[in-house]
Amino acid sequence: DRDLVWSAITNFDRFVSSSRAIDELVVDPQKFQLAAMTSLYTVIKIEAPKLMSLKVISFMSKNRFTEKQFVNMEQEMITAAAWYLNPPTALSFV
């Protein structure tokens, strides 16, 4: 669903833009990938009719990241976004 992808990109962009994350993500490509995948997972949890389990998202990363790493990153991203996780996207106005 395009709305899910737009929301994930928006949340990821807002996280990357936060002063808390920018320094770490620029120098650590693995953390960048973890944040991108976590953004998609979080949006699916909020908006999709069917939940994706942590096992599935871990498998999608080819087991590069553990379920615990996704949970920790999700908490970091939610804190950085001040719990504002479902903003309108450009696609909302089309």
Buried (B, 14 or more C-beta within 10 A) or exposed (E): EEEBEBBBBBBBEBBBEBEEBEEEBEEEEEBBBBBBBBBBBBBBBEBEEEEEEBEEBBEBBEEEBEEEBBEBBBEBBBEBBEEEBBEEBEEEEE
